[in-house]
Amino acid sequence: MNVLDGLNKYQQAAVKHFQGPLIVMAGAGSGKTRCLVHRVAYLIQEKQVRPNQIVLLTFTNKAAGEMKTRVFELLGEAVRLGFAGTFHSFGAFLLRRLTPFMNRQKDFVIYDSQDTKALLGDIIKDFGLEKKIKVSAANFYVNEVKRKLLDKKDRAKVVPDWADELEAIYQRYEKTLKENNAFDFGDLLTKTYQLLKQNPEALDWVQSRFKFFLVDEYQDTNYVQYQLIKLMAFKDKNLFVVGDFSQAIYGFRGADYKNIGRLKTDLKGVGELKLPTNYRSYPEIIKAASQVIQNNLTHPTIKLKANRKGSGVVWLLTAADDKHEALLIGRKIIELLEMGRSPGEIAVLYRTHGQSRAFEEVLIKAGLEYHIVGGWRFFERKEIKDIMAYVRLFVNPSDPVAYKRAVKLGKRRLAVFQQWLSRQSKNKKDNPGRLIKSIIEATGYTKKLNDLIPEDKARLENIEALINFASESDDLIEFFERASLLGAEENDMKNRYQANSDKINLMTIHAAKGLEFGVVFVTGLEEGLFPHGLSKTPEELEEERRLFYVALTRAKDAAFLSYAGRRLIWGRYKNQVPSRFLQELPQDIIKVEEW
């Protein structure tokens, strides 16, 4: 198969670019994933690049998995890329192989966010600072230091009032991690960067092995990710990044769309191509989204052209209050279903999680099935954390975080576990699924769970899912790595978006990034809610506008925008002002339905 088949002229130009750096500015719905997949196939098939020299970096392992599958379909054969996955997965991949350069053992464990908070809580108590420093503040400090690569002088600016105390907590935290042969999630990037920066031999190993770097969603990279790419890819300059200023919505996580501009400044000879054709939405939706985003002045925007013919609809629903808003949307959903629209094609988007309750209530009363995308993550569920604590103690009996959790599960149960542990060979090559089943049997963890009780049944199903997941790993090292990485980025399987679902989708706009639906409801378009009241600076307001742009461009056939005249806030009704974004829309294509 010709890997250029089915590509438009813009996509072909990007795919055929061979050596040297290139930025591909890909508008919403313009086929950026298709572009990345075909480029990988083109490098292998047409330019005879060895697959193991190619690194494909994404922001979810799910996206990487889909891309690998599509590369296989294009080439007609399985190929093993040098790496395909998230930045954090790549960091773990490199650290496992470069442990000789950093005086660490290869079987290190990775602490997730809950482990980190538990350890920080213990340290705060040891210092007698419980009444002064919250765990959330210490966790924020640790994350800021790592993702921004802050030196001691700049760390003092993170939370100036508690600078000395937080630095002392940080130093103890880092010391404890090293003693426990552990890295936290941020270390997977920070420690990798520091290792390559300080050790020319380790950097040479990476640069000699990997020759072509492709990065998806480049606008979502943070400072340490940019510096890591700079170290690894700037030598050969075969860097291909895909991004869009207008879809940069993760500033609160440290993402910085200005990394696109930094790339142009720091890497000589970088080229730029645009993918301006939208294949997803009707022209009216694209016109509305494009006109709004033009009001952002701090970054370039792509003038999208809709490829679809026909006529879409952009409706404006005005409601008396938030309950009425939910009722109007519920009625519209019923109308859509009666017209033959599938429930899974419908999404209700909101700015904050708290807005979902009113919509849930209406849908329940109407007898309509729905699911909320997001919520508790699988590896953060209590029963999963409990069992994982025992598994961690199997690997390292002195792990303080795991031991503390095991104590809370019962000292008698812990004693039984320790007796069982003393009889084991501690072979880390054992199948993790069998090991977990053995631990559950030894501790009697599931004995008090009754599958006739819905909550207990859900826990038993989760434990079964953990065993199934663990059984897919060859050994404990691989299992820990997969569990930690997935636990940090993947939502609970039951609460994740599922294509072709028979349920209505409820989710925040942030959760909708990368998805598409036939009909989208963008709700709560009021000043103080969307744009959010905490977004006060011009830059923060522009991110809110980008969020609105992302919400609109999720819709293929129709978009319904809604606002309420008043809303219940902190127990009291407050009169609301329509969002400024509504005033920025092209009024000639908006259809208004007033209450």
N, C-alpha and C positions, 0 to 999 in steps of 0.2 A: 504494500500500500504506500502511495505517495503521502508523506506526512504533511504536505502542504495543502492537500485536498480539503475543501470545505472552509478554508480560511479566507477572510476578506483581505484586501490589499494592505491594510494597516497591520493586521495580525501577521501576514506573511513577511512583511518587512522586519517585524520584531523577531520572529522565529528564525529567519535566515541570517540575522546578525551573528557573526561567528566570534571573533576575538575582540577584546577590548570592552570597556565598561559601557553599560546602557541602562537608562532609566525609561521604563515604559509607564506612562501615565494612563491608567486604565479607568475610564469612567464606569459608573454603576451599570451592571448588566452588559458590559462590553466584551465579555468572554476572556477575562484575564486568566482564569484557570486553564481554559483551552489553550491559551497562548503559552503558558508555562509547560503544560504537558507536551504540546507539539514541539516546543523548543528542545526539551530533553530528548525526545525521539529523534529530532533532526540532528542533534549533536552526535548521537550514537549511530544513526543510519547513514547520514550523508557526510559527516565530518570524521567518522571513525574514532570518535573520542571514546576511551574506555569507560564503561558505566561506573566503575569504582573510583573514577576521578571526579565524579559529579556529586555536589552537595545541594540538596533541595531543602530549604528552610521555610517552615510554615508556622502558623500560630496555634494549630491543633494537629494532633496526630491523626485525627479522623480525615482532615483535609489531605495530609500527606499520603494516607492509605488510599484514598480515592484517586489521587494523582498517579500513584504507582500502578494501580489497576488499569487506568486509562493508557498509561505508557505501554503496558503489556498488550492491551488490545490493539494499539497502533502498530507495534512491532511484530506482533504475532508470536512473541516468545518472552519468557520471564528473564528479566535482567536484574542484577543486584547493584543498585546504586551505591556510591561511596557512603552516602547517608541521605535519608529522607525522613524528616520529622521536625519537631519543634526546636527552637533555640535551646531550651532547657534540656531536652533529650540529647541534643548534640553535645552540650556541655558535659552531661553525665557520660556519654559515649567516649569523649576525649579524656575525661578524668580517670576512667577505668583503665585506659591504655597508657596514661602518663603518670601513674602513681609513683614509679621509680624516681621521677624528677621532683617529687614534693614530699617525700618521707611520710607517705600515707599507705595504709593497707588497702589492697584492691577490693576487699569485701566491705567497704564502708557502707553505712546506711544513710538514707536521705530523710531528713526530718520534714514533715509537712507543716502546714500553718498551725495546726492544733498542737503538734509536738513542740513547735517553737514557742507558742504562747505558754504552754505548760512549764517549759524550762525557764522562760523569763519570769513566770510567776514565782517559781521556787527561788530564783536568784533575788528577786525583789524582797521576798520574805527574809532571806538570809541577811540582807542588808538592812532589814527593819524599815523599809520604805513603803510598806503597803498603803499607808495613809497619805502618801505624797505622790507616788508614781503609779499610774495604772498600767496594767499589762498592755493595753492598746497603745499607750504612748511609747512604751519601750519597743513594741513590735514595729510601730511606725518608724522609730529612730533606726532600728536595725535595717529595715527595708530601704529607707532613704540612703543610708550610708553605702549600702551594697549596690543598689541600682544606679546611683549617681557617682560611685567611686570617690566618695568624699574623703579628704584627708582630715587629720584631727582638727585643724583650724576651721575648716568649713563645717565640720560636724557640730561645732558649738552654735551654729546659726539655725540648726534644725528646730530645736526647742530651747531657746536661750535661757529661759527661767530655770531649767533643770539640766543644763548642759553637763555639769560635773557628775551628777548622779547617773545620768543616762550613759555617759561615757564609761563610768565604772561598771555599770551593768553590762554594757556591750563587751568590754574586755573580759569579764568573767564568762559571759555567754560564749565568746569565741574560744576561750580556753577549755570550757566544758565540751564543746563540740569536738575539739581536737582530741581530748582525752577519751571521748566515746567513739572515736573513729567515725564521725558523722559530718555530713554537710547539710545545711538547710537549703531550701529551694533557691534562694538568691545566690548561694555559693556556686551553684552549677554554672552560672555565668561569670560571677565576680572572680572566683578562684581560678576558673579556666583562663580568664583574661590575664590575671596577675601571673599565672604560671607561664603563659606564652610570652608575656611582656618581659619577664625577668629571666627567662631561660631560652637563649637562642637555639639550643639544640632541640628543645621540645617544639619551638616554633618552626624550625626547619623540617621536622618530622611531619607536621601538619601541612606545610606549604608544598612539600615534595609529594605528598600523597594525594592531595585534593587540588584540582586545577580549575574547575568551573563551579562557581557559586551562584545559585538562583535563590532569590528571597521574595516570598509572597507577602502581601499586605505591608509593604515597607514603611508606610506612614505610621504604622503602629509600633515601630521599634523604639526602644528607649536608649538612654545614653550608653550603658554598658554593652548593649547589643550592637550599637553602631561601632563602638571602639573595638569590639571583638571581630566584627566583619572587616574593619579597617586593617587589623593586624593580619588576618588570614588571607584576605583576597587582594590587597593592594599591590602585592608583589607581582603577580601575573596579570592583574587587572581584568580578569575574565569574570566580571561581576555583572549580573543581570537582575535588576530589581523591578518589581511591579507594585505600583501604589497609586493613591489618589488623595490629594490634599483634602478634597471635599468629604471624604469618608473617614477622616481622622477624628475618632470620638472617644479615645481612651486616655486623654490627658490626665485623668484622675489616677490612672495606674502608672503614670510616669512616661507614657508614650509621647513622642515628640515628632510631629510631622516635619519640623525644621531639619530633621536628618536628611531629607531629600535635598534641601539646599546645601547642607554641609557636604554632601557627596559631590555636588557640582564644584564646590570650592576646593575640597581636599584631594580630589582625584582628577588629574589632568586628562583631557581628551574624552570625558564622559559624554556620550550621545544621549539624545532624548527623542522618543517617539510617543505619539498619542493614539489611544484607541477610543474614538469618539462615537462609535455606533452602538446604541443601546438596543438589544434584542429582546428585552424583557417586557417593557411597558408600552402602553398606547401613547400617542403623541401628546395628548393633553396632560398626562401625568408627568411626562418629561419636561414639558413647557413649564408646568407649575414648579417642579423641583429646581429647574435651572434658573428661573427668575428669582427665586428666593435666595439661592446660594450666591448669586451675583452680588448680594449685599455684603458678603465677606470681603474685606479689603486687604487682609494681611497675607493672602496666599493666592496663587493662580487657580482658576477653575476651568474645567473642561466644558466646552459647549457641546452638549450631547445632541445627537440626532437619532430620532426613533426610527427603527427599521420596520416596525409593525405598521400595517395599514389598518384603517378603521377608526373608530371613535371610542375613547374611554370616558370615564366619568369621574369628576372630582366634586364631591358633595360637601356642603358645610351644614352641620347639624347644630342648631342652637338650642340649649336646654335651660330650664328654669334653675335646676340645681344638680348636684352630682348624682342623686338618685334618679332624677328624670333623665339625665344623660345616659345612665346605664339602661334605663327602660327603653329609650329611643333606639339604642344600639341593639338591644335584645329583639325589638320588633323588626328592625332592619335585617337582622340575621335570620329570623324566621321567614321573612319575605324571600331572602336569597335562597334559603333551603327549599322553599315551596317552588321556586323557579328552577330548581334542579342543581343548584350549586352544592358541591360536596362540602361537608363540615371542615375537612382538612384543608380546604382552599381558603378558609377564612381565618384572619388573625386580628386580634384586638391588642393594640400596642399602647403602652402607657409609659410615662416618664419615671414613676416610682412604684416599687412593689406594693405599697399600701393601697394604690388605686384599684387593685384587682378585686378586692372584697365585694364592691358593689356589683361588678360584672358577674362574679361568681354567683351571687345571690339571685340575680335575675335569671341566669342560665339554669340554675338549679330549679327555680320555680317553674321555668318553662319546660323542664324535663329534657334539657339539651346537654349532651355529654361534652366535656371539655377537658383539657389538661393544661396545667401551668408549666411552661418551659422554664427550668431553673429550679430554685429551691434547694433543699438539702442535697449535698453531693454524696455519692455512694460511700466513699472512703472516709466521710466525716460522720457517718451514722454510728450510734453508740455501740451496737453489737459488733460492727466491723472493727472499730477502734479497740474494743475489748480483746477480740481474738488476735488482732495484729500485735497487741502488747505482749501476749504470750509467745507469739512467733519471734518477736524481737528479743525476748528473754532467752529463747532457745539459741539465738545467735550470740547474744551478749548478755549473760546473766547479771552484769553490773550496770546495765542501762538504767539510769535513774528515772527517766520519764516513763518507760515501760513498767518498771518496778512499782512506781507510785500508783499507776493505774491498776495494776494487778492487785495491790494491797486493798484498793477501794472495792474490788470485786469480791473480797472476802479473804481473810487470813487463812482460814481452813482450806479454802479452795487453792490458795497459793501454795500451801504446804503440800497438798496432794500433787500439784503441778511440779513442785521442786523434787518430790520423790520420783515422779515419772521422769523428770529431766535427768536425774542422776543415773538412770538406767539406759539412757540413750547414747548412741555413738556420736551424736552431733555431726553427722555427715551432711554438709551443706549441699551435697550433690543429690540428696534425696528429693523425690518429687514433692513440691510444696503442697499440692492438693492432698496427698496421702498424709503428709505431716500435720496439716491443719485438722483433718478428720481425727487423727490420733490424739491431738491436743484436746479437741472437743470431747472426745470419749473419756480421756483421763480426768478432765476437770468437771465433767458433767454439766457443761455450760448450757446445753439445750434442754436439760431435764425439766426445768420449771416453765418451759414455753409450751403453751397449749395451742395447737393449730386450729382449734375451734374459736379461739379469740382472734379477731381480725388483726389487732396490733401484734400479737405473738406470731400469727401466721406470716405477716409481712417480714418480721425479723428472721423467721426460719427461711423464708424465700431469699432474703438477702445473704444469709449464711451459706445457703446452697449456691448462690451466685458467686460468692467469694471462693468457695471450693472449686467451682467450675473454672473461674478465672485463674486461680493458682495452678490448676492442673495443666494449663496451657504452657507453663514455664518449665524449662528443663531443670533449673536449680534455684536455690534461694536468692542468689545474687540477682539473677534475671527477674525473679518475682518481685523482690523489693524495689528494684528500679522501675518496673512497669507499674507497680501499685502506687508508688510515690508520685510518679509523673502523671498518671491518669487521675489520681486523687486530687491533684492540684489543678487540673484543667478540665476534667470531664464531669458533666452533671450526672446525677442519678439516672440510670437507664430508663426508668419509668417517667422521669420528668424532662427528658431531653426531647427536643423537636424530632419528630419522625415523619419523613416524607410519606405521602399517601395515607395519612392517618384518617380515621373516621370520626375524629373529635375536633371541636373548635379549639384554636390555639390562643392562649393568653400569655403575654410575655412583655417584659420591658423592651424598649427600643434597642438597648444595648445587646440584649439576647437575640434580637432579630437580625443582627448584622450577618450578612452572608446568606440569608434565606430569602425566599420569594413566595408570594401567595397570590391567588387570583384576586381576592378582595382584602383590603387592609383598612382597619379603623385606627386613626391616630387621635387619641383622646386627651382631654384635659388641657386644651390649648389656651391657657390663661397665664397672664403675667404672674410670676412668682411660683408657678408650677412648671410651665414649659414656655419660655425659658425658666429654669429653676431659680428660685429666689437667692440661692447662694452663689449664683453666677453673676458677679457684679462688674468685673473688669471687661474691657472691650474684647480681650482675647477669650475670656470664659464665655462671653455671650456668642462669640463666633463658633465656639465648639458646640453650644446649644443649637445654633443654626445648622451646623453640619449634622447634628443628630436628627433634626427635623428633615433634612435632605435625605438621610439614610432611611428614615421611616417612610417617606413618600415613595422612594425608589424601590421599596420592597413589593409594591403593588403592580400587578400585571394588567388587570382589567379595570379596576375601580378603586378609588380611595375616598373614604369618608372621614372628614375632619370634624371634631366636635369640641365644644366648650360649654361650660355651665355659668349661668349668671351669678350664682353663689355656691359656695362649697363649705362643707363642714370641716373646720380646721381647729385642732386642739379642743374639740367639744363644742365649738361655737360656729354658727354660720357667718361667713364673711362674703361681702359682695366682691365679685371678681371682674377683672378687666381682660377683654380678649387679647390673646397673644399678638405681639407685634408681627409675628411670622404670617398671621392671617392677612395683615394689611399689605404684606409684600407679595402676595400671590397675584397672578394675572386675573383680574376680576371678570374678564370677559368669558372665562371658561368655567367659573365656579357656579354651581347650582346650589341655591340656598333653600333649606327647609327649616322654617322657624316653628317654634312650639306655640 
